[in-house]
Amino acid sequence: MKKIILFLVVFFALALGYSHAGSIKAATDPWPSFCDPSDPEEGLAVQILRAAYAAENKTVDIEYLPWARAKRGVLDADYDILFTLWYNDDRATRFYYSQPYAFNTVKFIKRKGDDFEYTGMDSLTGKNIGTIRDYAYSDEFAAATHFKQEEVATFILNIRKLVGGRIDLTLEDEIVARGIIEKEAPELLDKIEFVDNPFARNGIHVASSLAHPRHKELVGAFNRGLEKIKEGGQYDAILQKYGLK
């Protein structure tokens, strides 16, 4: 009888350990059409994430939070990974990054009829620009002093401030921006315009906190899985679904 009990204890301990090792806890904010909890297909980033980890026999549980909370939760190792992170040098001192799995084209957004055109950082002189708390636009942008930055928690707040004349510009990936506005304030779409010249093209990464004891394992599994789904054609199929291939 004791042997049976001991066997069961060991069996369940191993089962729990395997479950923990095979399940990854991710955090992010809603970011259509890359990750969208209201979309049955979840979005481009989520599909790539799940497919890459599935290729390594791992599952992913996703919790949606405001961006600053999601980032803090991963830094504190309350969650295993963020998966919509842009790179900058400051973040690289705290996060362990994957290779990029997709790219954003970030553009400035202005009120309709505004003649502003982006021609480089000098063209922002004197502007009041709405940004999102804890986003990483670029090191040069963050350090600039010839324009003003006003931080808010969400992109749609910046759009409301822009239309209301409280800021001059804001910025976001055009696909993401259109998706958010269409969902949350479609009446504002015809009141704004996207500037033609892009501000930046940013890689999108999976990242784990350097404080997480398994950060290399978590990110390494994603990188290996990503290569597998690229070789097998699943990656291209996901991009095609979203008109990016």
C-alpha positions as CSV (number, residue, x, y, z in Angstrom):
1,M,0.0,0.0,0.0
2,K,2.8,2.4,0.9
3,K,4.5,1.7,-2.5
4,I,1.2,2.5,-4.3
5,I,0.9,5.8,-2.4
6,L,4.5,6.7,-3.1
7,F,4.0,5.9,-6.8
8,L,1.0,8.1,-7.0
9,V,2.8,11.0,-5.2
10,V,5.7,10.8,-7.6
11,F,3.3,10.4,-10.6
12,F,1.3,13.5,-9.8
13,A,4.4,15.5,-9.0
14,L,5.9,14.7,-12.4
15,A,2.6,15.4,-14.1
16,L,2.4,18.8,-12.4
17,G,5.9,19.6,-13.3
18,Y,5.4,18.6,-16.9
19,S,2.3,20.7,-17.1
20,H,4.1,23.7,-15.7
21,A,7.0,23.3,-18.1
22,G,4.7,22.9,-21.1
23,S,2.4,25.9,-20.3
24,I,3.5,29.5,-20.8
25,K,1.9,32.4,-19.2
26,A,1.8,35.5,-21.4
27,A,0.7,39.1,-20.9
28,T,-0.1,41.9,-23.4
29,D,-2.5,44.6,-24.1
30,P,-5.2,44.4,-26.8
31,W,-3.5,45.5,-30.1
32,P,-5.6,44.8,-33.2
33,S,-4.9,43.2,-35.5
34,F,-1.9,41.6,-33.8
35,C,-3.6,40.5,-30.7
36,D,-7.4,41.0,-30.2
37,P,-9.4,39.2,-27.5
38,S,-12.6,40.1,-29.3
39,D,-11.5,38.4,-32.5
40,P,-12.2,34.6,-32.7
41,E,-8.9,34.1,-34.6
42,E,-7.1,36.2,-31.9
43,G,-4.8,38.1,-34.3
44,L,-1.6,37.8,-36.2
45,A,0.8,37.8,-33.2
46,V,-1.2,35.4,-31.2
47,Q,-1.5,32.9,-34.1
48,I,2.3,33.0,-34.7
49,L,2.9,32.7,-30.9
50,R,0.7,29.7,-30.4
51,A,2.0,28.0,-33.6
52,A,5.6,28.5,-32.7
53,Y,5.2,27.2,-29.1
54,A,3.0,24.3,-30.3
55,A,5.9,23.2,-32.5
56,E,7.9,22.9,-29.3
57,N,5.0,21.0,-27.5
58,K,4.0,24.0,-25.4
59,T,0.7,25.9,-24.9
60,V,0.2,29.5,-24.1
61,D,-2.3,31.2,-21.7
62,I,-2.7,34.9,-22.5
63,E,-3.9,37.6,-20.0
64,Y,-4.9,41.0,-21.4
65,L,-3.9,44.0,-19.3
66,P,-3.1,47.7,-19.8
67,W,0.3,47.9,-21.4
68,A,2.2,49.3,-18.4
69,R,0.8,46.6,-16.1
70,A,1.6,43.8,-18.6
71,K,5.2,45.0,-18.9
72,R,5.6,45.3,-15.2
73,G,4.1,41.9,-14.6
74,V,6.6,40.3,-16.9
75,L,9.5,42.2,-15.5
76,D,8.5,41.0,-12.0
77,A,8.3,37.4,-13.4
78,D,4.6,37.2,-12.5
79,Y,4.1,36.3,-16.2
80,D,6.6,34.4,-18.4
81,I,6.6,36.5,-21.5
82,L,5.5,39.6,-23.4
83,F,5.0,39.0,-27.1
84,T,4.5,42.4,-28.7
85,L,7.6,44.1,-27.5
86,W,9.7,46.6,-29.6
87,Y,13.4,46.7,-28.9
88,N,15.4,49.5,-27.4
89,D,18.7,49.6,-25.6
90,D,17.2,50.4,-22.2
91,R,14.7,47.5,-22.4
92,A,17.6,45.1,-23.4
93,T,19.1,45.6,-19.9
94,R,15.9,44.1,-18.4
95,F,14.4,41.8,-21.1
96,Y,15.8,38.8,-23.0
97,Y,14.6,39.1,-26.6
98,S,13.6,36.7,-29.3
99,Q,14.4,37.2,-32.9
100,P,11.7,39.5,-34.5
101,Y,8.7,37.6,-35.9
102,A,6.9,40.5,-37.6
103,F,7.3,44.2,-38.1
104,N,5.3,47.4,-37.5
105,T,5.4,50.5,-39.6
106,V,4.8,53.4,-37.2
107,K,3.3,56.6,-38.6
108,F,2.4,60.0,-37.2
109,I,-1.3,60.8,-37.1
110,K,-2.7,64.3,-37.5
111,R,-6.0,66.1,-37.6
112,K,-7.6,66.0,-41.1
113,G,-6.6,69.0,-43.1
114,D,-3.3,69.6,-41.2
115,D,-0.5,70.2,-43.7
116,F,2.2,68.6,-41.4
117,E,4.6,66.1,-43.1
118,Y,7.2,64.2,-41.3
119,T,10.7,64.7,-42.8
120,G,12.8,63.8,-39.8
121,M,13.1,64.6,-36.2
122,D,13.6,68.4,-36.9
123,S,10.1,68.5,-38.4
124,L,8.7,67.8,-35.0
125,T,10.0,71.1,-33.5
126,G,7.4,72.8,-31.3
127,K,4.9,70.0,-31.6
128,N,2.9,68.6,-28.7
129,I,2.8,64.8,-29.3
130,G,0.6,62.3,-27.6
131,T,2.5,59.1,-26.6
132,I,1.5,55.9,-24.7
133,R,3.0,55.2,-21.3
134,D,5.9,52.6,-21.4
135,Y,6.0,52.4,-25.2
136,A,9.5,52.5,-26.8
137,Y,9.3,54.6,-29.9
138,S,13.1,55.1,-30.2
139,D,15.9,56.3,-28.0
140,E,16.3,59.4,-30.0
141,F,12.6,60.2,-29.8
142,A,12.6,59.6,-26.0
143,A,15.6,61.9,-25.4
144,A,14.4,64.8,-27.7
145,T,13.8,68.2,-26.1
146,H,12.6,70.2,-29.1
147,F,9.0,69.0,-28.9
148,K,6.7,68.0,-26.0
149,Q,5.5,64.5,-25.2
150,E,2.2,63.9,-23.3
151,E,1.8,60.3,-22.0
152,V,-1.5,58.6,-21.6
153,A,-2.5,55.0,-20.8
154,T,-4.2,54.1,-24.2
155,F,-4.0,55.0,-27.8
156,I,-7.7,55.9,-28.1
157,L,-7.2,58.6,-25.5
158,N,-4.6,60.2,-27.8
159,I,-6.9,60.1,-30.7
160,R,-9.6,61.8,-28.7
161,K,-7.1,64.5,-27.5
162,L,-5.9,64.9,-31.1
163,V,-9.4,65.4,-32.5
164,G,-10.2,67.8,-29.6
165,G,-7.1,69.9,-30.4
166,R,-5.3,69.2,-27.2
167,I,-2.3,67.6,-28.9
168,D,-0.8,68.2,-32.4
169,L,0.2,64.6,-33.3
170,T,0.2,61.1,-32.1
171,L,1.8,57.9,-33.6
172,E,1.1,54.2,-34.0
173,D,1.3,51.4,-36.5
174,E,-1.3,52.2,-39.1
175,I,-3.0,48.8,-39.1
176,V,-3.2,48.8,-35.3
177,A,-4.5,52.4,-35.2
178,R,-7.2,51.8,-37.7
179,G,-8.3,48.6,-35.9
180,I,-8.5,50.3,-32.5
181,I,-10.4,53.3,-33.9
182,E,-12.9,51.2,-35.8
183,K,-13.7,49.3,-32.7
184,E,-13.7,52.0,-30.1
185,A,-14.5,55.3,-31.9
186,P,-15.4,54.8,-35.6
187,E,-16.8,58.3,-35.8
188,L,-13.3,59.7,-35.4
189,L,-11.8,57.9,-38.4
190,D,-12.8,60.7,-40.9
191,K,-11.4,63.3,-38.6
192,I,-7.7,62.1,-38.7
193,E,-5.1,61.4,-41.3
194,F,-1.9,59.3,-41.4
195,V,1.3,61.1,-42.4
196,D,2.8,59.5,-45.5
197,N,6.4,59.2,-44.4
198,P,6.8,56.5,-41.7
199,F,8.5,57.4,-38.4
200,A,9.9,53.9,-37.9
201,R,9.8,50.2,-38.8
202,N,10.0,48.2,-35.6
203,G,10.5,44.5,-35.1
204,I,8.0,42.7,-32.8
205,H,9.6,40.3,-30.3
206,V,8.8,37.8,-27.7
207,A,10.6,38.7,-24.5
208,S,11.1,37.4,-21.0
209,S,12.5,39.2,-17.9
210,L,16.1,38.7,-17.2
211,A,15.0,38.1,-13.6
212,H,12.9,35.1,-14.7
213,P,14.9,31.9,-14.0
214,R,13.7,30.3,-17.3
215,H,14.1,33.3,-19.6
216,K,16.6,31.7,-22.0
217,E,14.5,28.5,-22.1
218,L,11.2,30.4,-22.8
219,V,12.7,32.6,-25.5
220,G,14.8,29.8,-27.0
221,A,11.7,27.6,-27.4
222,F,9.9,30.3,-29.3
223,N,12.9,30.9,-31.6
224,R,13.1,27.2,-32.4
225,G,9.4,26.9,-33.0
226,L,9.4,30.0,-35.2
227,E,12.0,28.4,-37.5
228,K,10.0,25.2,-37.6
229,I,6.8,27.0,-38.7
230,K,8.7,29.0,-41.2
231,E,10.2,25.9,-42.8
232,G,6.8,24.1,-42.7
233,G,4.9,27.0,-44.4
234,Q,2.5,27.7,-41.5
235,Y,4.2,31.1,-40.8
236,D,3.6,32.3,-44.4
237,A,0.0,31.0,-44.3
238,I,-0.7,33.2,-41.2
239,L,0.9,36.3,-42.9
240,Q,-1.2,35.7,-46.0
241,K,-4.4,35.6,-43.9
242,Y,-3.6,39.1,-42.7
243,G,-2.6,40.4,-46.1
244,L,1.1,40.7,-45.2
245,K,2.5,38.2,-47.7
